[in-house]
Amino acid sequence: MKVFVLGGDGFCGWPCAVNLADQGHDVVIVDNLSRRKIDIDLEVDSLTPIASIGERLKAWEEIGGKPMRFVHMDIAHEYQRLVDLLLAEKPDSVVHFAEQRAAPYSMKSSATKRYTVDNNVNGTHNLLAAIVESGLDVHVVHL
């Protein structure tokens, strides 16, 4: 199966993508990498260092994992690109992790609250609308 993992650079998305690729699926990670920018804004670091998405993908291939592809995209704001990607790739399934965790970032300011709601609601809405517009029969798992 071809599977899109939205938010595939994240805490849950990366292990999911690796697991799917390890099972032989064709995995396309779609992520806007916002979590990394938000961690910088919050002045926090992970307890364990997190390699860049490029380094992660390279390391995965070096250990013999089935290659995964990465598309840098903001699904909440790049609707037509999302439709075009769906039409070009025709995924069988989409695993949707592409949501900003609500706390503590959303409580930092009025702007971060609006960003969180905009990202989470518009991203999910755009995904569903894009699937309908594409006419594809895509299974969606929203976690």
N, CA, C and O atoms as a GROMACS GRO file, in nm:
protein
  572
    1MET      N    1   0.083  -0.119   0.000
    1MET     CA    2   0.000   0.000   0.000
    1MET      C    3   0.087   0.125   0.000
    1MET      O    4   0.199   0.124   0.052
    2LYS      N    5   0.036   0.230  -0.059
    2LYS     CA    6   0.100   0.360  -0.049
    2LYS      C    7   0.029   0.436   0.064
    2LYS      O    8  -0.093   0.449   0.065
    3VAL      N    9   0.111   0.485   0.158
    3VAL     CA   10   0.056   0.551   0.276
    3VAL      C   11   0.123   0.687   0.293
    3VAL      O   12   0.245   0.698   0.292
    4PHE      N   13   0.040   0.790   0.309
    4PHE     CA   14   0.090   0.921   0.350
    4PHE      C   15   0.089   0.923   0.502
    4PHE      O   16  -0.010   0.884   0.565
    5VAL      N   17   0.198   0.969   0.562
    5VAL     CA   18   0.200   0.993   0.706
    5VAL      C   19   0.214   1.143   0.724
    5VAL      O   20   0.324   1.199   0.712
    6LEU      N   21   0.102   1.208   0.754
    6LEU     CA   22   0.103   1.352   0.777
    6LEU      C   23   0.154   1.377   0.918
    6LEU      O   24   0.110   1.314   1.014
    7GLY      N   25   0.248   1.470   0.930
    7GLY     CA   26   0.313   1.491   1.058
    7GLY      C   27   0.415   1.381   1.086
    7GLY      O   28   0.441   1.347   1.202
    8GLY      N   29   0.471   1.325   0.982
    8GLY     CA   30   0.561   1.211   0.993
    8GLY      C   31   0.697   1.240   1.054
    8GLY      O   32   0.776   1.148   1.075
    9ASP      N   33   0.726   1.367   1.082
    9ASP     CA   34   0.851   1.401   1.150
    9ASP      C   35   0.831   1.408   1.301
    9ASP      O   36   0.928   1.430   1.375
   10GLY      N   37   0.710   1.389   1.348
   10GLY     CA   38   0.680   1.409   1.489
   10GLY      C   39   0.703   1.288   1.576
   10GLY      O   40   0.746   1.181   1.531
   11PHE      N   41   0.674   1.307   1.705
   11PHE     CA   42   0.697   1.208   1.808
   11PHE      C   43   0.625   1.076   1.778
   11PHE      O   44   0.682   0.969   1.800
   12CYS      N   45   0.504   1.083   1.729
   12CYS     CA   46   0.428   0.962   1.693
   12CYS      C   47   0.440   0.930   1.544
   12CYS      O   48   0.441   0.814   1.505
   13GLY      N   49   0.448   1.034   1.462
   13GLY     CA   50   0.451   1.014   1.318
   13GLY      C   51   0.573   0.940   1.268
   13GLY      O   52   0.562   0.854   1.181
   14TRP      N   53   0.692   0.974   1.322
   14TRP     CA   54   0.814   0.908   1.275
   14TRP      C   55   0.813   0.757   1.303
   14TRP      O   56   0.839   0.680   1.211
   15PRO      N   57   0.784   0.712   1.425
   15PRO     CA   58   0.780   0.567   1.447
   15PRO      C   59   0.673   0.498   1.363
   15PRO      O   60   0.693   0.384   1.318
   16CYS      N   61   0.562   0.565   1.341
   16CYS     CA   62   0.457   0.507   1.255
   16CYS      C   63   0.509   0.489   1.113
   16CYS      O   64   0.491   0.384   1.053
   17ALA      N   65   0.574   0.593   1.060
   17ALA     CA   66   0.627   0.587   0.923
   17ALA      C   67   0.731   0.476   0.910
   17ALA      O   68   0.729   0.400   0.813
   18VAL      N   69   0.821   0.467   1.008
   18VAL     CA   70   0.924   0.363   1.006
   18VAL      C   71   0.861   0.225   1.011
   18VAL      O   72   0.901   0.135   0.938
   19ASN      N   73   0.762   0.207   1.097
   19ASN     CA   74   0.694   0.079   1.109
   19ASN      C   75   0.626   0.040   0.978
   19ASN      O   76   0.636  -0.075   0.934
   20LEU      N   77   0.558   0.135   0.916
   20LEU     CA   78   0.490   0.106   0.789
   20LEU      C   79   0.591   0.071   0.680
   20LEU      O   80   0.570  -0.023   0.604
   21ALA      N   81   0.700   0.147   0.672
   21ALA     CA   82   0.803   0.118   0.571
   21ALA      C   83   0.866  -0.018   0.596
   21ALA      O   84   0.895  -0.092   0.503
   22ASP      N   85   0.887  -0.051   0.724
   22ASP     CA   86   0.946  -0.179   0.761
   22ASP      C   87   0.857  -0.295   0.720
   22ASP      O   88   0.904  -0.405   0.693
   23GLN      N   89   0.727  -0.270   0.714
   23GLN     CA   90   0.632  -0.372   0.671
   23GLN      C   91   0.618  -0.378   0.519
   23GLN      O   92   0.540  -0.457   0.467
   24GLY      N   93   0.694  -0.294   0.449
   24GLY     CA   94   0.695  -0.298   0.303
   24GLY      C   95   0.606  -0.198   0.233
   24GLY      O   96   0.594  -0.200   0.111
   25HIS      N   97   0.543  -0.109   0.308
   25HIS     CA   98   0.456  -0.010   0.247
   25HIS      C   99   0.537   0.104   0.185
   25HIS      O  100   0.649   0.132   0.228
   26ASP      N  101   0.481   0.167   0.084
   26ASP     CA  102   0.541   0.284   0.020
   26ASP      C  103   0.496   0.405   0.102
   26ASP      O  104   0.379   0.443   0.098
   27VAL      N  105   0.590   0.465   0.176
   27VAL     CA  106   0.557   0.572   0.271
   27VAL      C  107   0.603   0.706   0.218
   27VAL      O  108   0.717   0.723   0.174
   28VAL      N  109   0.511   0.802   0.223
   28VAL     CA  110   0.542   0.941   0.191
   28VAL      C  111   0.511   1.022   0.317
   28VAL      O  112   0.396   1.030   0.361
   29ILE      N  113   0.614   1.083   0.374
   29ILE     CA  114   0.598   1.168   0.491
   29ILE      C  115   0.568   1.310   0.442
   29ILE      O  116   0.640   1.364   0.358
   30VAL      N  117   0.461   1.367   0.494
   30VAL     CA  118   0.424   1.505   0.462
   30VAL      C  119   0.424   1.582   0.593
   30VAL      O  120   0.351   1.547   0.686
   31ASP      N  121   0.506   1.686   0.601
   31ASP     CA  122   0.520   1.759   0.727
   31ASP      C  123   0.565   1.901   0.697
   31ASP      O  124   0.640   1.925   0.603
   32ASN      N  125   0.518   1.996   0.778
   32ASN     CA  126   0.564   2.134   0.762
   32ASN      C  127   0.679   2.168   0.858
   32ASN      O  128   0.728   2.281   0.859
   33LEU      N  129   0.720   2.070   0.938
   33LEU     CA  130   0.832   2.083   1.032
   33LEU      C  131   0.808   2.191   1.138
   33LEU      O  132   0.904   2.243   1.196
   34SER      N  133   0.683   2.226   1.163
   34SER     CA  134   0.653   2.334   1.257
   34SER      C  135   0.690   2.300   1.400
   34SER      O  136   0.725   2.389   1.477
   35ARG      N  137   0.684   2.173   1.437
   35ARG     CA  138   0.717   2.136   1.575
   35ARG      C  139   0.859   2.178   1.609
   35ARG      O  140   0.885   2.223   1.720
   36ARG      N  141   0.949   2.163   1.515
   36ARG     CA  142   1.088   2.203   1.539
   36ARG      C  143   1.097   2.355   1.562
   36ARG      O  144   1.171   2.400   1.650
   37LYS      N  145   1.022   2.432   1.483
   37LYS     CA  146   1.023   2.578   1.499
   37LYS      C  147   0.959   2.619   1.631
   37LYS      O  148   1.004   2.713   1.697
   38ILE      N  149   0.853   2.549   1.670
   38ILE     CA  150   0.784   2.580   1.795
   38ILE      C  151   0.873   2.550   1.915
   38ILE      O  152   0.873   2.627   2.011
   39ASP      N  153   0.947   2.441   1.910
   39ASP     CA  154   1.039   2.410   2.019
   39ASP      C  155   1.144   2.520   2.036
   39ASP      O  156   1.181   2.555   2.148
   40ILE      N  157   1.190   2.576   1.925
   40ILE     CA  158   1.285   2.688   1.931
   40ILE      C  159   1.217   2.808   1.995
   40ILE      O  160   1.276   2.874   2.080
   41ASP      N  161   1.093   2.836   1.953
   41ASP     CA  162   1.018   2.949   2.008
   41ASP      C  163   0.994   2.933   2.158
   41ASP      O  164   0.998   3.031   2.233
   42LEU      N  165   0.968   2.810   2.201
   42LEU     CA  166   0.946   2.783   2.343
   42LEU      C  167   1.076   2.770   2.422
   42LEU      O  168   1.075   2.758   2.544
   43GLU      N  169   1.188   2.773   2.350
   43GLU     CA  170   1.321   2.759   2.410
   43GLU      C  171   1.334   2.627   2.485
   43GLU      O  172   1.383   2.622   2.598
   44VAL      N  173   1.289   2.519   2.421
   44VAL     CA  174   1.299   2.385   2.479
   44VAL      C  175   1.372   2.294   2.382
   44VAL      O  176   1.374   2.316   2.261
   45ASP      N  177   1.431   2.191   2.438
   45ASP     CA  178   1.497   2.087   2.359
   45ASP      C  179   1.441   1.953   2.402
   45ASP      O  180   1.389   1.937   2.512
   46SER      N  181   1.451   1.858   2.312
   46SER     CA  182   1.412   1.722   2.344
   46SER      C  183   1.514   1.663   2.442
   46SER      O  184   1.631   1.701   2.442
   47LEU      N  185   1.469   1.570   2.526
   47LEU     CA  186   1.562   1.502   2.616
   47LEU      C  187   1.667   1.424   2.539
   47LEU      O  188   1.781   1.410   2.583
   48THR      N  189   1.627   1.375   2.423
   48THR     CA  190   1.723   1.308   2.335
   48THR      C  191   1.730   1.389   2.206
   48THR      O  192   1.627   1.434   2.155
   49PRO      N  193   1.849   1.407   2.153
   49PRO     CA  194   1.861   1.486   2.030
   49PRO      C  195   1.779   1.425   1.916
   49PRO      O  196   1.772   1.303   1.901
   50ILE      N  197   1.718   1.512   1.837
   50ILE     CA  198   1.638   1.467   1.723
   50ILE      C  199   1.707   1.514   1.596
   50ILE      O  200   1.723   1.634   1.574
   51ALA      N  201   1.747   1.421   1.514
   51ALA     CA  202   1.814   1.454   1.389
   51ALA      C  203   1.716   1.519   1.293
   51ALA      O  204   1.594   1.505   1.307
   52SER      N  205   1.769   1.591   1.196
   52SER     CA  206   1.683   1.652   1.094
   52SER      C  207   1.610   1.543   1.016
   52SER      O  208   1.651   1.426   1.019
   53ILE      N  209   1.504   1.580   0.948
   53ILE     CA  210   1.430   1.481   0.870
   53ILE      C  211   1.519   1.419   0.763
   53ILE      O  212   1.508   1.299   0.736
   54GLY      N  213   1.605   1.498   0.702
   54GLY     CA  214   1.697   1.443   0.602
   54GLY      C  215   1.792   1.340   0.662
   54GLY      O  216   1.816   1.236   0.602
   55GLU      N  217   1.846   1.371   0.779
   55GLU     CA  218   1.935   1.276   0.847
   55GLU      C  219   1.860   1.150   0.890
   55GLU      O  220   1.913   1.040   0.880
   56ARG      N  221   1.739   1.167   0.936
   56ARG     CA  222   1.658   1.051   0.975
   56ARG      C  223   1.633   0.958   0.857
   56ARG      O  224   1.650   0.836   0.868
   57LEU      N  225   1.593   1.016   0.744
   57LEU     CA  226   1.565   0.935   0.626
   57LEU      C  227   1.690   0.863   0.577
   57LEU      O  228   1.685   0.747   0.538
   58LYS      N  229   1.803   0.934   0.578
   58LYS     CA  230   1.930   0.874   0.534
   58LYS      C  231   1.970   0.759   0.627
   58LYS      O  232   2.009   0.653   0.580
   59ALA      N  233   1.960   0.780   0.758
   59ALA     CA  234   1.994   0.675   0.854
   59ALA      C  235   1.904   0.554   0.836
   59ALA      O  236   1.950   0.440   0.844
   60TRP      N  237   1.775   0.578   0.811
   60TRP     CA  238   1.680   0.469   0.790
   60TRP      C  239   1.722   0.386   0.669
   60TRP      O  240   1.722   0.263   0.675
   61GLU      N  241   1.756   0.451   0.560
   61GLU     CA  242   1.800   0.379   0.440
   61GLU      C  243   1.931   0.305   0.463
   61GLU      O  244   1.948   0.194   0.413
   62GLU      N  245   2.023   0.366   0.539
   62GLU     CA  246   2.153   0.304   0.564
   62GLU      C  247   2.141   0.173   0.642
   62GLU      O  248   2.224   0.084   0.625
   63ILE      N  249   2.039   0.161   0.726
   63ILE     CA  250   2.023   0.035   0.800
   63ILE      C  251   1.940  -0.066   0.722
   63ILE      O  252   1.908  -0.174   0.772
   64GLY      N  253   1.907  -0.032   0.599
   64GLY     CA  254   1.837  -0.125   0.513
   64GLY      C  255   1.688  -0.109   0.509
   64GLY      O  256   1.617  -0.195   0.456
   65GLY      N  257   1.638   0.000   0.564
   65GLY     CA  258   1.494   0.022   0.561
   65GLY      C  259   1.446   0.060   0.422
   65GLY      O  260   1.520   0.119   0.344
   66LYS      N  261   1.322   0.026   0.392
   66LYS     CA  262   1.264   0.066   0.264
   66LYS      C  263   1.262   0.218   0.256
   66LYS      O  264   1.211   0.283   0.348
   67PRO      N  265   1.316   0.276   0.150
   67PRO     CA  266   1.322   0.423   0.141
   67PRO      C  267   1.184   0.487   0.156
   67PRO      O  268   1.083   0.438   0.104
   68MET      N  269   1.184   0.597   0.230
   68MET     CA  270   1.064   0.678   0.245
   68MET      C  271   1.091   0.812   0.178
   68MET      O  272   1.205   0.856   0.171
   69ARG      N  273   0.985   0.874   0.130
   69ARG     CA  274   1.000   1.007   0.070
   69ARG      C  275   0.943   1.112   0.164
   69ARG      O  276   0.858   1.083   0.248
   70PHE      N  277   0.993   1.235   0.148
   70PHE     CA  278   0.948   1.345   0.232
   70PHE      C  279   0.901   1.461   0.144
   70PHE      O  280   0.967   1.498   0.048
   71VAL      N  281   0.785   1.515   0.180
   71VAL     CA  282   0.731   1.634   0.113
   71VAL      C  283   0.712   1.741   0.221
   71VAL      O  284   0.637   1.722   0.316
   72HIS      N  285   0.781   1.852   0.204
   72HIS     CA  286   0.766   1.964   0.297
   72HIS      C  287   0.643   2.043   0.254
   72HIS      O  288   0.644   2.109   0.150
   73MET      N  289   0.537   2.036   0.334
   73MET     CA  290   0.410   2.100   0.296
   73MET      C  291   0.331   2.135   0.422
   73MET      O  292   0.332   2.060   0.519
   74ASP      N  293   0.264   2.249   0.418
   74ASP     CA  294   0.174   2.291   0.525
   74ASP      C  295   0.032   2.264   0.476
   74ASP      O  296  -0.024   2.343   0.400
   75ILE      N  297  -0.026   2.153   0.520
   75ILE     CA  298  -0.158   2.114   0.468
   75ILE      C  299  -0.268   2.211   0.509
   75ILE      O  300  -0.374   2.214   0.447
   76ALA      N  301  -0.244   2.290   0.613
   76ALA     CA  302  -0.344   2.387   0.657
   76ALA      C  303  -0.351   2.508   0.564
   76ALA      O  304  -0.451   2.579   0.562
   77HIS      N  305  -0.244   2.531   0.486
   77HIS     CA  306  -0.238   2.652   0.403
   77HIS      C  307  -0.200   2.627   0.257
   77HIS      O  308  -0.199   2.721   0.178
   78GLU      N  309  -0.171   2.505   0.221
   78GLU     CA  310  -0.134   2.475   0.082
   78GLU      C  311  -0.231   2.373   0.023
   78GLU      O  312  -0.194   2.263  -0.016
   79TYR      N  313  -0.357   2.416   0.019
   79TYR     CA  314  -0.464   2.326  -0.023
   79TYR      C  315  -0.442   2.269  -0.163
   79TYR      O  316  -0.450   2.148  -0.182
   80GLN      N  317  -0.415   2.354  -0.261
   80GLN     CA  318  -0.402   2.303  -0.398
   80GLN      C  319  -0.284   2.208  -0.412
   80GLN      O  320  -0.292   2.109  -0.484
   81ARG      N  321  -0.174   2.238  -0.342
   81ARG     CA  322  -0.060   2.145  -0.343
   81ARG      C  323  -0.099   2.010  -0.287
   81ARG      O  324  -0.055   1.906  -0.336
   82LEU      N  325  -0.183   2.011  -0.183
   82LEU     CA  326  -0.230   1.886  -0.123
   82LEU      C  327  -0.317   1.809  -0.222
   82LEU      O  328  -0.299   1.688  -0.239
   83VAL      N  329  -0.409   1.877  -0.288
   83VAL     CA  330  -0.492   1.811  -0.390
   83VAL      C  331  -0.402   1.752  -0.499
   83VAL      O  332  -0.419   1.637  -0.538
   84ASP      N  333  -0.306   1.832  -0.547
   84ASP     CA  334  -0.216   1.786  -0.653
   84ASP      C  335  -0.134   1.666  -0.609
   84ASP      O  336  -0.112   1.573  -0.687
   85LEU      N  337  -0.087   1.667  -0.483
   85LEU     CA  338  -0.010   1.554  -0.432
   85LEU      C  339  -0.095   1.428  -0.425
   85LEU      O  340  -0.050   1.320  -0.463
   86LEU      N  341  -0.216   1.442  -0.377
   86LEU     CA  342  -0.308   1.327  -0.375
   86LEU      C  343  -0.329   1.270  -0.514
   86LEU      O  344  -0.322   1.149  -0.534
   87LEU      N  345  -0.355   1.358  -0.610
   87LEU     CA  346  -0.379   1.312  -0.748
   87LEU      C  347  -0.256   1.248  -0.810
   87LEU      O  348  -0.267   1.151  -0.884
   88ALA      N  349  -0.138   1.302  -0.780
   88ALA     CA  350  -0.015   1.249  -0.836
   88ALA      C  351   0.024   1.115  -0.773
   88ALA      O  352   0.070   1.024  -0.842
   89GLU      N  353   0.006   1.104  -0.642
   89GLU     CA  354   0.054   0.986  -0.569
   89GLU      C  355  -0.051   0.878  -0.550
   89GLU      O  356  -0.018   0.760  -0.539
   90LYS      N  357  -0.178   0.917  -0.545
   90LYS     CA  358  -0.289   0.824  -0.525
   90LYS      C  359  -0.267   0.728  -0.406
   90LYS      O  360  -0.258   0.607  -0.425
   91PRO      N  361  -0.257   0.785  -0.286
   91PRO     CA  362  -0.235   0.697  -0.170
   91PRO      C  363  -0.357   0.611  -0.140
   91PRO      O  364  -0.471   0.649  -0.169
   92ASP      N  365  -0.331   0.496  -0.083
   92ASP     CA  366  -0.440   0.409  -0.038
   92ASP      C  367  -0.491   0.455   0.098
   92ASP      O  368  -0.610   0.446   0.128
   93SER      N  369  -0.397   0.506   0.179
   93SER     CA  370  -0.432   0.548   0.315
   93SER      C  371  -0.354   0.672   0.353
   93SER      O  372  -0.247   0.700   0.300
   94VAL      N  373  -0.412   0.747   0.447
   94VAL     CA  374  -0.346   0.863   0.506
   94VAL      C  375  -0.356   0.848   0.657
   94VAL      O  376  -0.465   0.832   0.712
   95VAL      N  377  -0.241   0.852   0.724
   95VAL     CA  378  -0.238   0.854   0.870
   95VAL      C  379  -0.211   0.999   0.908
   95VAL      O  380  -0.108   1.056   0.872
   96HIS      N  381  -0.304   1.058   0.982
   96HIS     CA  382  -0.301   1.203   1.008
   96HIS      C  383  -0.255   1.233   1.151
   96HIS      O  384  -0.333   1.224   1.246
   97PHE      N  385  -0.126   1.269   1.164
   97PHE     CA  386  -0.070   1.316   1.290
   97PHE      C  387  -0.040   1.465   1.284
   97PHE      O  388   0.016   1.520   1.379
   98ALA      N  389  -0.076   1.532   1.175
   98ALA     CA  390  -0.032   1.669   1.149
   98ALA      C  391  -0.113   1.773   1.226
   98ALA      O  392  -0.180   1.857   1.167
   99GLU      N  393  -0.105   1.764   1.356
   99GLU     CA  394  -0.171   1.864   1.440
   99GLU      C  395  -0.073   1.912   1.545
   99GLU      O  396   0.007   1.835   1.598
  100GLN      N  397  -0.081   2.039   1.575
  100GLN     CA  398   0.001   2.100   1.678
  100GLN      C  399  -0.052   2.056   1.814
  100GLN      O  400  -0.171   2.066   1.842
  101ARG      N  401   0.038   2.008   1.898
  101ARG     CA  402  -0.005   1.974   2.034
  101ARG      C  403  -0.059   2.102   2.099
  101ARG      O  404  -0.001   2.209   2.081
  102ALA      N  405  -0.165   2.091   2.173
  102ALA     CA  406  -0.236   2.209   2.222
  102ALA      C  407  -0.162   2.283   2.333
  102ALA      O  408  -0.169   2.405   2.340
  103ALA      N  409  -0.092   2.213   2.419
  103ALA     CA  410  -0.026   2.281   2.531
  103ALA      C  411   0.122   2.245   2.527
  103ALA      O  412   0.153   2.134   2.484
  104PRO      N  413   0.212   2.327   2.567
  104PRO     CA  414   0.193   2.460   2.625
  104PRO      C  415   0.193   2.572   2.521
  104PRO      O  416   0.165   2.687   2.554
  105TYR      N  417   0.223   2.539   2.395
  105TYR     CA  418   0.239   2.643   2.294
  105TYR      C  419   0.112   2.727   2.277
  105TYR      O  420   0.120   2.849   2.265
  106SER      N  421  -0.002   2.662   2.276
  106SER     CA  422  -0.127   2.736   2.252
  106SER      C  423  -0.158   2.833   2.366
  106SER      O  424  -0.239   2.925   2.348
  107MET      N  425  -0.097   2.814   2.481
  107MET     CA  426  -0.124   2.903   2.595
  107MET      C  427  -0.024   3.017   2.606
  107MET      O  428  -0.034   3.100   2.696
  108LYS      N  429   0.071   3.022   2.516
  108LYS     CA  430   0.176   3.123   2.524
  108LYS      C  431   0.124   3.263   2.495
  108LYS      O  432   0.161   3.359   2.563
  109SER      N  433   0.039   3.275   2.394
  109SER     CA  434  -0.012   3.407   2.356
  109SER      C  435  -0.139   3.391   2.273
  109SER      O  436  -0.177   3.280   2.236
  110SER      N  437  -0.202   3.502   2.245
  110SER     CA  438  -0.319   3.500   2.158
  110SER      C  439  -0.282   3.448   2.020
  110SER      O  440  -0.358   3.373   1.958
  111ALA      N  441  -0.166   3.488   1.971
  111ALA     CA  442  -0.123   3.444   1.837
  111ALA      C  443  -0.099   3.294   1.833
  111ALA      O  444  -0.134   3.229   1.734
  112THR      N  445  -0.040   3.238   1.937
  112THR     CA  446  -0.014   3.093   1.936
  112THR      C  447  -0.143   3.012   1.952
  112THR      O  448  -0.153   2.901   1.902
  113LYS      N  449  -0.241   3.070   2.023
  113LYS     CA  450  -0.372   3.004   2.031
  113LYS      C  451  -0.436   2.998   1.893
  113LYS      O  452  -0.486   2.893   1.851
  114ARG      N  453  -0.433   3.110   1.824
  114ARG     CA  454  -0.492   3.115   1.690
  114ARG      C  455  -0.418   3.023   1.593
  114ARG      O  456  -0.480   2.955   1.512
  115TYR      N  457  -0.285   3.021   1.602
  115TYR     CA  458  -0.206   2.932   1.516
  115TYR      C  459  -0.246   2.786   1.539
  115TYR      O  460  -0.266   2.711   1.443
  116THR      N  461  -0.259   2.746   1.666
  116THR     CA  462  -0.291   2.607   1.697
  116THR      C  463  -0.427   2.568   1.640
  116THR      O  464  -0.440   2.462   1.578
  117VAL      N  465  -0.528   2.652   1.660
  117VAL     CA  466  -0.662   2.622   1.608
  117VAL      C  467  -0.660   2.623   1.455
  117VAL      O  468  -0.716   2.534   1.392
  118ASP      N  469  -0.597   2.725   1.397
  118ASP     CA  470  -0.588   2.734   1.251
  118ASP      C  471  -0.520   2.610   1.194
  118ASP      O  472  -0.571   2.548   1.100
  119ASN      N  473  -0.406   2.573   1.249
  119ASN     CA  474  -0.332   2.458   1.199
  119ASN      C  475  -0.413   2.330   1.212
  119ASN      O  476  -0.426   2.254   1.116
  120ASN      N  477  -0.468   2.306   1.330
  120ASN     CA  478  -0.535   2.179   1.355
  120ASN      C  479  -0.668   2.165   1.281
  120ASN      O  480  -0.695   2.062   1.220
  121VAL      N  481  -0.750   2.269   1.286
  121VAL     CA  482  -0.882   2.260   1.222
  121VAL      C  483  -0.868   2.270   1.069
  121VAL      O  484  -0.925   2.188   0.997
  122ASN      N  485  -0.794   2.369   1.021
  122ASN     CA  486  -0.780   2.384   0.875
  122ASN      C  487  -0.706   2.269   0.812
  122ASN      O  488  -0.739   2.227   0.701
  123GLY      N  489  -0.604   2.216   0.880
  123GLY     CA  490  -0.531   2.102   0.824
  123GLY      C  491  -0.621   1.982   0.804
  123GLY      O  492  -0.619   1.920   0.697
  124THR      N  493  -0.700   1.949   0.905
  124THR     CA  494  -0.791   1.836   0.893
  124THR      C  495  -0.900   1.863   0.790
  124THR      O  496  -0.932   1.776   0.709
  125HIS      N  497  -0.956   1.982   0.792
  125HIS     CA  498  -1.059   2.018   0.694
  125HIS      C  499  -1.003   2.011   0.552
  125HIS      O  500  -1.067   1.956   0.462
  126ASN      N  501  -0.883   2.066   0.531
  126ASN     CA  502  -0.823   2.063   0.397
  126ASN      C  503  -0.797   1.921   0.351
  126ASN      O  504  -0.819   1.888   0.234
  127LEU      N  505  -0.751   1.835   0.441
  127LEU     CA  506  -0.729   1.695   0.403
  127LEU      C  507  -0.858   1.632   0.355
  127LEU      O  508  -0.861   1.570   0.248
  128LEU      N  509  -0.963   1.646   0.432
  128LEU     CA  510  -1.090   1.582   0.396
  128LEU      C  511  -1.148   1.641   0.267
  128LEU      O  512  -1.196   1.568   0.181
  129ALA      N  513  -1.142   1.774   0.254
  129ALA     CA  514  -1.193   1.838   0.132
  129ALA      C  515  -1.110   1.798   0.011
  129ALA      O  516  -1.165   1.776  -0.097
  130ALA      N  517  -0.979   1.788   0.027
  130ALA     CA  518  -0.891   1.751  -0.085
  130ALA      C  519  -0.918   1.608  -0.130
  130ALA      O  520  -0.914   1.579  -0.249
  131ILE      N  521  -0.943   1.520  -0.036
  131ILE     CA  522  -0.975   1.381  -0.073
  131ILE      C  523  -1.105   1.378  -0.152
  131ILE      O  524  -1.114   1.309  -0.254
  132VAL      N  525  -1.205   1.451  -0.106
  132VAL     CA  526  -1.333   1.455  -0.178
  132VAL      C  527  -1.311   1.513  -0.318
  132VAL      O  528  -1.358   1.458  -0.417
  133GLU      N  529  -1.238   1.626  -0.326
  133GLU     CA  530  -1.214   1.689  -0.455
  133GLU      C  531  -1.136   1.598  -0.549
  133GLU      O  532  -1.161   1.598  -0.670
  134SER      N  533  -1.044   1.520  -0.496
  134SER     CA  534  -0.963   1.431  -0.580
  134SER      C  535  -1.044   1.315  -0.637
  134SER      O  536  -1.008   1.260  -0.741
  135GLY      N  537  -1.152   1.279  -0.570
  135GLY     CA  538  -1.232   1.165  -0.614
  135GLY      C  539  -1.170   1.031  -0.581
  135GLY      O  540  -1.220   0.927  -0.624
  136LEU      N  541  -1.061   1.031  -0.505
  136LEU     CA  542  -0.993   0.907  -0.469
  136LEU      C  543  -1.062   0.840  -0.351
  136LEU      O  544  -1.127   0.905  -0.269
  137ASP      N  545  -1.047   0.709  -0.344
  137ASP     CA  546  -1.101   0.632  -0.233
  137ASP      C  547  -0.985   0.609  -0.136
  137ASP      O  548  -0.911   0.511  -0.147
  138VAL      N  549  -0.970   0.701  -0.041
  138VAL     CA  550  -0.857   0.700   0.051
  138VAL      C  551  -0.906   0.676   0.192
  138VAL      O  552  -0.999   0.742   0.239
  139HIS      N  553  -0.845   0.580   0.259
  139HIS     CA  554  -0.877   0.552   0.399
  139HIS      C  555  -0.799   0.649   0.485
  139HIS      O  556  -0.678   0.663   0.468
  140VAL      N  557  -0.866   0.716   0.580
  140VAL     CA  558  -0.801   0.813   0.668
  140VAL      C  559  -0.805   0.763   0.811
  140VAL      O  560  -0.910   0.724   0.862
  141VAL      N  561  -0.688   0.765   0.874
  141VAL     CA  562  -0.678   0.736   1.016
  141VAL      C  563  -0.632   0.865   1.082
  141VAL      O  564  -0.522   0.914   1.053
  142HIS      N  565  -0.715   0.920   1.169
  142HIS     CA  566  -0.683   1.047   1.235
  142HIS      C  567  -0.652   1.019   1.380
  142HIS      O  568  -0.739   0.978   1.457
  143LEU      N  569  -0.526   1.040   1.418
  143LEU     CA  570  -0.484   1.010   1.555
  143LEU      C  571  -0.448   1.134   1.630
  143LEU      O  572  -0.411   1.126   1.747
   0.00000   0.00000   0.00000
